[in-house]
């Protein structure tokens, strides 16, 4: 489950961060800016609030060991996660959930301080208030850019 964010300001912010990092990252789902709300593996989750519009704040750039992202604050995402947790098996996730909008994954191991330095012009950007629409999409693991697609069953 993702919250698709179709906002030109978010696209510009993602592009800024991608430009700052250059060849260090491979852009992730460039045509589908989104915040992952729930990871369900191959199972279609139950009690999906498909089409629900939620508000969120998109902040500055930060990084995980594997990816650069934009920070996200959203009580709406938290609410969707609570609903899904009450009606589904445990989430298919190996790390703690941190709301974020991925810009891209690192092509190779890069020292974190080098990335933080490159991201510094975008790390403290003013918040953008945007909305996202909850949609059931899956990552196309065969695509070069982690494209999102409707699940095979529709």
Backbone torsions as a table, in degrees:
resi	resn	phi	psi	omega
1	UNK	NA	133.3	177.9
2	UNK	-132.1	158.1	168.6
3	UNK	-105.4	106.7	179.6
4	UNK	-75.1	130.3	-178.1
5	UNK	-113.9	103.1	-178.7
6	UNK	-104.0	82.1	-175.9
7	UNK	-139.7	125.3	-177.1
8	UNK	-61.3	-28.4	178.7
9	UNK	-66.6	-37.1	178.7
10	UNK	-69.9	-40.9	177.1
11	UNK	-60.3	-42.0	178.7
12	UNK	-64.9	-40.5	179.7
13	UNK	-65.7	-42.2	175.9
14	UNK	-60.6	-42.6	-179.3
15	UNK	-64.0	-39.5	177.4
16	UNK	-58.6	-49.0	-178.9
17	UNK	-64.7	-43.0	178.1
18	UNK	-60.0	-41.2	178.5
19	UNK	-64.9	-39.4	178.9
20	UNK	-62.6	-33.1	-176.8
21	UNK	-94.3	-16.0	175.9
22	UNK	52.6	-129.3	-176.2
23	UNK	-76.6	-0.4	177.8
24	UNK	-67.9	-25.4	-176.8
25	UNK	-122.6	156.5	167.9
26	UNK	-106.3	118.4	-178.7
27	UNK	-53.8	142.4	-178.0
28	UNK	-108.6	122.7	179.2
29	UNK	43.0	58.2	-173.1
30	UNK	-60.2	-26.4	-179.7
31	UNK	-90.2	-0.7	-176.6
32	UNK	-135.9	69.3	175.4
33	UNK	-57.1	129.5	-174.8
34	UNK	-156.7	161.3	171.8
35	UNK	-115.7	120.8	177.9
36	UNK	-69.8	127.1	-179.9
37	UNK	-99.5	-30.5	-175.9
38	UNK	-158.7	136.0	177.5
39	UNK	-107.7	114.9	-174.7
40	UNK	-112.5	9.0	-179.5
41	UNK	62.3	-135.4	-178.1
42	UNK	-88.7	-5.4	-178.7
43	UNK	-88.1	137.9	173.9
44	UNK	-79.6	122.6	-177.8
45	UNK	-67.1	152.4	175.6
46	UNK	-94.1	162.1	178.0
47	UNK	58.5	41.8	-178.7
48	UNK	-78.1	124.8	177.7
49	UNK	-83.2	52.9	-176.8
50	UNK	-52.1	131.6	177.7
51	UNK	85.0	-6.5	179.9
52	UNK	-66.3	134.1	178.8
53	UNK	-96.0	128.9	179.6
54	UNK	-128.1	148.7	177.7
55	UNK	-91.3	152.9	177.5
56	UNK	-157.9	159.9	174.6
57	UNK	-111.0	126.7	176.6
58	UNK	-100.2	124.4	-177.5
59	UNK	-106.4	-147.2	-176.7
60	UNK	-83.4	179.9	-176.5
61	UNK	-83.4	147.0	175.1
62	UNK	-151.7	-174.7	-178.6
63	UNK	-143.9	149.2	165.0
64	UNK	-100.2	169.7	176.3
65	UNK	-58.1	-25.5	-175.1
66	UNK	-108.5	-10.0	-171.2
67	UNK	-157.1	156.9	170.9
68	UNK	-99.4	144.1	-177.1
69	UNK	-148.3	168.7	170.8
70	UNK	-103.4	134.5	-180.0
71	UNK	-66.9	146.0	-179.6
72	UNK	-133.0	135.9	170.6
73	UNK	-122.3	124.6	-177.3
74	UNK	-157.4	104.8	171.7
75	UNK	-59.8	-28.8	178.5
76	UNK	-63.8	-41.3	176.7
77	UNK	-63.7	-42.8	178.6
78	UNK	-59.8	-40.9	179.0
79	UNK	-65.3	-43.4	177.7
80	UNK	-61.8	-42.6	-179.9
81	UNK	-64.0	-38.5	178.1
82	UNK	-63.4	-44.6	178.3
83	UNK	-61.2	-47.9	-179.0
84	UNK	-64.6	-38.5	179.5
85	UNK	-63.8	-32.7	-179.0
86	UNK	-74.2	-18.6	-173.1
87	UNK	-121.7	5.3	-174.4
88	UNK	-137.5	161.3	171.6
89	UNK	-61.4	166.9	179.6
90	UNK	-54.5	147.7	-179.4
91	UNK	-61.3	145.5	178.9
92	UNK	-85.3	75.9	-173.1
93	UNK	-140.6	136.6	-179.3
94	UNK	-101.9	-4.7	-180.0
95	UNK	-131.2	163.9	176.9
96	UNK	-61.0	138.5	178.7
97	UNK	-72.5	126.6	173.1
98	UNK	-128.3	115.4	-179.5
99	UNK	-60.4	130.9	-177.4
100	UNK	-162.1	162.9	174.7
101	UNK	-120.3	108.6	-174.6
102	UNK	-67.8	135.2	173.9
103	UNK	-93.5	-46.5	179.7
104	UNK	-175.9	162.0	178.4
105	UNK	-98.9	147.2	-179.6
106	UNK	-70.4	136.5	179.9
107	UNK	-71.8	-27.5	179.1
108	UNK	-155.4	171.5	178.3
109	UNK	-63.7	130.6	-179.1
110	UNK	-133.2	137.5	177.8
111	UNK	-58.6	132.1	-176.4
112	UNK	-57.8	-39.5	-178.6
113	UNK	-65.2	-33.4	176.8
114	UNK	-65.1	-41.5	179.7
115	UNK	-68.8	-44.7	178.9
116	UNK	-58.4	-39.4	177.9
117	UNK	-63.6	-44.8	178.6
118	UNK	-64.2	-34.6	-178.2
119	UNK	-82.5	-9.9	-172.2
120	UNK	-52.9	-36.9	177.6
121	UNK	-65.5	-17.4	-177.2
122	UNK	-115.5	7.0	-174.9
123	UNK	-80.5	-21.1	-176.8
124	UNK	-127.1	46.2	179.9
125	UNK	-74.0	152.0	177.7
126	UNK	-64.3	147.3	-178.7
127	UNK	-66.2	144.7	173.7
128	UNK	-110.2	123.5	175.4
129	UNK	-88.4	119.3	-177.0
130	UNK	-136.8	171.5	173.5
131	UNK	-120.1	155.1	177.3
132	UNK	-132.6	154.1	-179.8
133	UNK	-113.0	124.4	-179.6
134	UNK	-68.0	126.7	-176.4
135	UNK	-143.9	143.8	175.9
136	UNK	-90.5	103.8	175.8
137	UNK	-127.4	156.7	178.0
138	UNK	-124.7	155.2	177.0
139	UNK	-76.8	129.8	174.4
140	UNK	-84.0	98.6	-175.3
141	UNK	-68.5	-13.3	178.5
142	UNK	-87.0	-11.1	-179.4
143	UNK	-83.6	154.9	180.0
144	UNK	-74.6	-20.8	-173.3
145	UNK	-120.4	24.4	179.0
146	UNK	55.5	42.3	-178.7
147	UNK	-58.8	149.6	176.8
148	UNK	-99.7	139.5	-179.0
149	UNK	-139.3	158.2	171.0
150	UNK	-61.0	149.3	178.8
151	UNK	-63.4	157.1	-177.3
152	UNK	-55.7	-30.0	-178.5
153	UNK	-83.6	8.7	175.3
154	UNK	117.9	NA	NA
